[in-house]
Amino acid sequence: MEAKEKPFIVPIFIPQQGCRHHCVFCNQSAITGRPATWPSTEEFRKWIKKYLTYNKYRKPPVMAFYGGNFLGLSQEKISCLLEMADEYIRRGEIQSIRFSTRPDTISETGLKRLEPFPVSEIELGVQSMDDKVLTICRRGHFAADTEHAVGRLKKYRYNVGLQLMIGLPGQSAESAWKTAEQTAALSPDFVRIYPTLVLTQSPLAKWYHEGTYRPLELKEAVFQTKRLYLFFRKHGIRVIRMGLQSSQELDDKKTVLAGPYHPAFGHLVLSEIYMDTICGFYNSNPPAHRTIDIIANPGCISRIRGIKNENVRHLEKRFNLDRINIKADPALSLQGLFIDRQWLDLQ
């Protein structure tokens, strides 16, 4: 499964707008660094102009509305955003629209209102398919709402993305795994996987300080995410993000009070997958020499090496190696590597 070319995104943040529920883990203002207020039309256009200047050498980007419950907005606000985006699309500056929303806001009426606009992709904040976990997290919807929502979106032929979380209150590793199985059964076009963080001024922060919630350790979060990534990959479902995107706000210790935050979380997961693949091969086929050759796509080299060359040092010590030659070949797939002239798919 090769990675698709990522479109350039013009992100428009509407933190917690349209949200009728306050989920225990949520504080979108802390994540985005923007107040949970409705921006003016001038502010929207200022953001769009800013991001369009970053896109000088690519095809027209996608405008994406993040951080709120898009279809939970008033009809007036939904129309305002779609019509504004449509202006840029008619001028050829934007190619399409995507947004995130909740499963329980997907209705036939709402989807029919979207038909005049070039909406290409809709993401659902699913988080879990375990009704017990959803109730503890005060999500206000259930697994059945997600099943119905995906069915409706597929009927209208939208690309469907599902956002999942691990380490939620009341969620075990087994619950997260069952969520992955139920998610795969819905055949989404892609998923995102986010480890739960304790954000300032969220209900979860209070539970953390009271000792009633304990976040995952980074190592465990990487392990659980790795299992889910490989599971979705096996089922032909793209995982387009693992972990929240690094930002000045998230890097501030006053924002993330606890939990498995790492600015390169996805890199950690992929790096561990490469390590497992290489070690699995050499456990069965011990190196014949103390120098080994690894050849991979250029996009994989840093993952093979690991952060600060941790994987290289580990392999040298574990298999008593003097040298590891890691070379790039752009003709190779992103889903494997050559070790001593033998091709291995990622495990």
C-alpha positions as CSV (number, residue, x, y, z in Angstrom):
1,M,0.0,0.0,0.0
2,E,1.8,3.1,-1.2
3,A,1.3,6.5,0.4
4,K,-0.8,8.9,-1.6
5,E,0.4,12.3,-2.4
6,K,-0.7,14.6,0.4
7,P,-2.6,17.7,-0.7
8,F,-1.6,21.1,0.7
9,I,-4.1,22.0,3.4
10,V,-5.4,25.5,4.2
11,P,-6.6,24.9,7.8
12,I,-9.4,27.0,9.2
13,F,-9.8,26.5,12.9
14,I,-13.2,26.8,14.6
15,P,-12.3,25.5,18.1
16,Q,-15.3,23.9,19.8
17,Q,-17.7,25.7,17.6
18,G,-20.9,23.6,17.1
19,C,-20.0,21.4,20.1
20,R,-23.0,20.7,22.3
21,H,-21.0,18.4,24.5
22,H,-17.8,19.0,26.4
23,C,-15.8,15.8,26.1
24,V,-13.6,15.1,29.1
25,F,-10.4,15.1,27.1
26,C,-11.1,18.2,25.0
27,N,-9.7,21.7,25.0
28,Q,-9.4,22.8,21.4
29,S,-8.4,26.3,22.3
30,A,-5.3,25.0,24.1
31,I,-4.4,22.8,21.1
32,T,-4.9,25.5,18.4
33,G,-3.9,28.5,20.4
34,R,-7.1,30.2,19.2
35,P,-10.1,31.3,21.4
36,A,-13.4,29.4,21.2
37,T,-15.1,32.3,19.6
38,W,-16.5,32.8,16.1
39,P,-13.9,34.6,13.9
40,S,-14.9,37.5,11.8
41,T,-15.1,37.2,8.0
42,E,-11.9,39.4,7.8
43,E,-10.1,37.0,10.1
44,F,-11.1,34.0,8.0
45,R,-9.9,35.7,4.8
46,K,-6.6,36.7,6.5
47,W,-5.9,33.1,7.5
48,I,-6.7,31.9,4.0
49,K,-4.5,34.5,2.3
50,K,-1.6,33.6,4.7
51,Y,-1.7,29.9,3.9
52,L,-2.2,30.4,0.1
53,T,1.1,32.2,0.1
54,Y,2.8,29.0,1.3
55,N,1.5,27.1,-1.8
56,K,3.4,28.7,-4.6
57,Y,4.6,25.5,-6.4
58,R,1.7,23.0,-5.8
59,K,-1.7,22.4,-7.3
60,P,-4.6,24.2,-5.7
61,P,-4.9,23.1,-2.0
62,V,-7.8,21.8,0.0
63,M,-9.6,24.0,2.5
64,A,-10.2,22.1,5.8
65,F,-12.3,23.1,8.8
66,Y,-10.9,21.7,12.0
67,G,-11.4,21.9,15.7
68,G,-15.1,22.1,15.9
69,N,-18.3,20.1,15.0
70,F,-18.9,21.5,11.5
71,L,-22.4,20.1,11.0
72,G,-23.3,21.1,14.5
73,L,-23.0,24.7,13.6
74,S,-26.1,26.8,12.8
75,Q,-27.2,26.6,9.2
76,E,-26.2,30.3,8.8
77,K,-22.6,29.6,9.9
78,I,-22.4,26.5,7.7
79,S,-23.6,28.4,4.7
80,C,-21.1,31.3,5.5
81,L,-18.1,28.9,5.5
82,L,-19.1,26.9,2.5
83,E,-19.9,30.0,0.4
84,M,-16.7,31.6,1.4
85,A,-14.7,28.5,0.4
86,D,-16.7,28.3,-2.9
87,E,-15.5,31.8,-3.8
88,Y,-11.9,30.6,-3.7
89,I,-12.8,27.4,-5.6
90,R,-14.4,29.3,-8.4
91,R,-11.2,31.4,-8.8
92,G,-9.2,28.2,-8.9
93,E,-7.3,29.0,-5.7
94,I,-8.8,26.0,-3.8
95,Q,-9.7,22.6,-5.2
96,S,-12.1,21.2,-2.6
97,I,-13.4,21.3,0.9
98,R,-13.1,18.9,3.8
99,F,-14.2,19.1,7.4
100,S,-14.5,17.1,10.7
101,T,-17.8,16.6,12.5
102,R,-19.5,14.2,15.0
103,P,-21.2,11.0,13.9
104,D,-24.5,12.1,15.4
105,T,-24.7,15.2,13.2
106,I,-24.8,13.2,9.9
107,S,-28.3,13.4,8.6
108,E,-30.0,13.1,5.2
109,T,-31.1,16.7,5.4
110,G,-27.6,18.0,6.3
111,L,-25.9,16.0,3.5
112,K,-28.4,17.2,0.9
113,R,-27.5,20.8,1.9
114,L,-23.9,20.0,1.1
115,E,-24.6,18.8,-2.4
116,P,-24.1,22.2,-4.2
117,F,-20.6,22.5,-2.8
118,P,-17.4,20.6,-3.7
119,V,-17.0,18.8,-0.4
120,S,-14.7,15.9,-1.0
121,E,-14.0,14.5,2.4
122,I,-15.7,14.3,5.8
123,E,-14.0,13.1,9.0
124,L,-15.9,11.8,12.0
125,G,-14.6,12.1,15.5
126,V,-15.3,8.6,16.5
127,Q,-12.7,8.2,19.3
128,S,-14.0,4.8,20.4
129,M,-16.6,2.1,19.4
130,D,-17.0,1.1,23.0
131,D,-20.2,2.5,24.4
132,K,-18.9,2.3,28.0
133,V,-15.9,4.4,27.1
134,L,-18.0,6.9,25.1
135,T,-20.3,7.4,28.1
136,I,-17.4,8.0,30.5
137,C,-15.9,10.5,28.1
138,R,-19.2,12.3,27.8
139,R,-19.2,12.0,24.0
140,G,-23.0,12.2,23.7
141,H,-23.1,9.5,20.9
142,F,-22.7,5.8,20.6
143,A,-21.1,3.3,18.3
144,A,-24.3,2.8,16.4
145,D,-24.3,6.5,15.5
146,T,-20.9,6.0,13.9
147,E,-22.1,3.0,11.9
148,H,-25.2,4.9,10.6
149,A,-23.1,7.9,9.8
150,V,-20.5,6.0,7.7
151,G,-23.3,4.3,5.8
152,R,-24.9,7.7,4.9
153,L,-21.6,9.2,3.9
154,K,-20.8,6.3,1.6
155,K,-24.2,6.6,0.1
156,Y,-23.3,10.2,-0.9
157,R,-19.8,8.9,-2.1
158,Y,-17.7,11.1,0.2
159,N,-14.2,10.0,1.3
160,V,-14.7,9.1,4.9
161,G,-12.1,9.5,7.6
162,L,-12.4,8.2,11.2
163,Q,-10.5,9.7,14.1
164,L,-9.7,7.3,16.9
165,M,-8.1,7.7,20.4
166,I,-6.2,5.3,22.6
167,G,-5.7,5.7,26.4
168,L,-9.2,7.1,27.0
169,P,-10.8,6.9,30.5
170,G,-12.2,3.4,30.9
171,Q,-10.5,2.1,27.8
172,S,-8.3,-1.0,28.0
173,A,-5.9,-2.1,25.3
174,E,-8.5,-4.8,24.4
175,S,-11.2,-2.1,24.0
176,A,-9.0,-0.1,21.7
177,W,-8.3,-3.3,19.7
178,K,-12.0,-4.1,19.3
179,T,-12.6,-0.5,18.2
180,A,-10.0,-1.0,15.5
181,E,-11.8,-4.2,14.4
182,Q,-15.2,-2.5,14.3
183,T,-13.6,0.5,12.5
184,A,-12.1,-1.7,9.8
185,A,-15.4,-3.4,9.3
186,L,-16.8,0.0,8.2
187,S,-14.1,0.3,5.5
188,P,-13.2,4.0,5.9
189,D,-10.8,5.6,3.4
190,F,-8.4,6.6,6.2
191,V,-8.0,6.9,10.0
192,R,-6.1,9.0,12.4
193,I,-4.9,7.7,15.8
194,Y,-4.4,10.1,18.7
195,P,-3.1,9.1,22.2
196,T,-5.1,10.8,24.9
197,L,-3.4,13.7,26.5
198,V,-4.3,15.6,29.7
199,L,-4.9,19.1,28.5
200,T,-5.1,22.1,30.8
201,Q,-8.5,23.2,31.9
202,S,-10.2,20.0,30.6
203,P,-12.3,17.8,32.8
204,L,-9.6,15.1,32.4
205,A,-7.1,17.5,34.0
206,K,-9.3,17.5,37.2
207,W,-9.5,13.7,37.1
208,Y,-5.7,13.4,36.7
209,H,-5.0,15.7,39.6
210,E,-7.5,13.7,41.8
211,G,-5.8,10.5,40.8
212,T,-8.8,9.0,39.1
213,Y,-7.3,9.0,35.6
214,R,-3.9,7.7,34.7
215,P,-2.6,8.4,31.1
216,L,-0.7,5.9,29.1
217,E,3.1,5.9,29.3
218,L,4.8,6.9,26.0
219,K,6.2,3.4,25.4
220,E,2.7,1.8,25.8
221,A,1.1,4.4,23.6
222,V,3.6,3.7,20.9
223,F,3.1,0.0,21.2
224,Q,-0.7,0.2,21.0
225,T,-0.6,2.6,18.1
226,K,1.9,0.3,16.3
227,R,-0.5,-2.6,16.6
228,L,-3.4,-0.5,15.2
229,Y,-1.3,0.9,12.4
230,L,-0.2,-2.6,11.2
231,F,-3.8,-3.9,11.6
232,F,-5.2,-1.1,9.4
233,R,-2.4,-1.4,6.9
234,K,-3.2,-5.1,6.6
235,H,-6.8,-4.2,5.8
236,G,-5.8,-1.6,3.2
237,I,-6.9,1.4,5.3
238,R,-4.5,4.4,5.3
239,V,-3.4,5.8,8.6
240,I,-2.7,9.4,7.8
241,R,-1.7,10.7,11.2
242,M,-0.5,9.2,14.5
243,G,-0.3,11.7,17.4
244,L,-1.2,15.4,17.4
245,Q,0.8,17.7,15.2
246,S,3.6,19.4,17.0
247,S,2.9,23.1,17.7
248,Q,4.1,25.8,20.0
249,E,1.0,25.4,22.1
250,L,1.5,21.6,22.6
251,D,5.2,22.0,23.3
252,D,4.3,24.3,26.2
253,K,4.2,22.2,29.4
254,K,1.4,24.4,30.6
255,T,-0.8,23.0,27.8
256,V,-0.1,19.3,28.1
257,L,-0.1,18.4,31.8
258,A,0.5,14.7,31.3
259,G,0.2,11.9,28.8
260,P,2.2,10.4,25.9
261,Y,2.9,13.6,24.0
262,H,6.0,13.6,21.7
263,P,6.5,16.1,18.8
264,A,7.4,13.2,16.5
265,F,5.0,10.5,17.9
266,G,4.3,9.1,14.4
267,H,8.0,8.8,13.7
268,L,8.5,6.8,16.9
269,V,5.8,4.4,15.9
270,L,7.1,3.8,12.4
271,S,10.7,3.6,13.6
272,E,9.7,0.8,16.0
273,I,8.0,-1.0,13.2
274,Y,11.2,-0.9,11.1
275,M,13.2,-2.1,14.1
276,D,10.8,-5.0,14.7
277,T,11.1,-6.0,11.0
278,I,15.0,-5.9,11.0
279,C,15.3,-7.7,14.3
280,G,12.7,-10.3,13.3
281,F,14.8,-11.1,10.2
282,Y,18.1,-11.4,12.0
283,N,16.7,-13.4,14.9
284,S,15.9,-16.1,12.3
285,N,18.9,-15.4,10.0
286,P,21.9,-14.2,12.1
287,P,24.2,-11.8,10.2
288,A,27.0,-13.7,8.4
289,H,29.2,-10.6,8.6
290,R,29.8,-7.8,11.0
291,T,28.8,-5.2,8.4
292,I,25.3,-5.2,7.0
293,D,23.6,-3.3,4.2
294,I,20.1,-1.8,4.4
295,I,18.5,-0.2,1.3
296,A,15.2,1.7,1.5
297,N,13.2,4.5,0.0
298,P,14.7,7.9,1.0
299,G,11.5,8.7,2.9
300,C,12.2,5.7,5.2
301,I,15.8,6.3,6.1
302,S,15.2,8.5,9.2
303,R,12.7,5.9,10.5
304,I,15.2,3.1,10.1
305,R,17.9,5.0,11.9
306,G,15.5,6.1,14.7
307,I,15.6,9.3,16.6
308,K,19.3,10.3,17.2
309,N,20.3,7.0,15.6
310,E,18.8,4.9,18.4
311,N,17.9,2.0,16.1
312,V,21.4,1.9,14.6
313,R,23.0,1.7,18.1
314,H,20.6,-0.9,19.2
315,L,21.1,-3.2,16.2
316,E,24.9,-2.9,16.4
317,K,24.9,-3.9,20.1
318,R,22.2,-6.7,19.7
319,F,23.8,-8.4,16.7
320,N,27.4,-7.6,17.4
321,L,27.9,-5.5,14.3
322,D,30.7,-3.1,13.4
323,R,28.9,-1.1,10.8
324,I,25.5,-0.7,9.3
325,N,25.4,0.9,5.8
326,I,22.0,2.5,5.2
327,K,21.4,3.6,1.6
328,A,18.6,5.3,-0.2
329,D,16.9,4.1,-3.4
330,P,13.9,6.2,-4.6
331,A,12.7,3.3,-6.8
332,L,11.8,1.2,-3.7
333,S,8.4,0.9,-2.1
334,L,7.7,2.7,1.2
335,Q,6.4,-0.5,2.7
336,G,9.6,-2.4,3.1
337,L,13.3,-2.5,2.7
338,F,16.3,-4.6,1.4
339,I,18.5,-6.3,4.1
340,D,21.6,-7.9,2.6
341,R,19.9,-8.1,-0.8
342,Q,16.7,-9.7,0.6
343,W,13.4,-7.8,0.4
344,L,11.3,-7.6,3.5
345,D,7.8,-6.2,3.9
346,L,7.1,-4.3,7.1
347,Q,5.8,-6.5,9.9
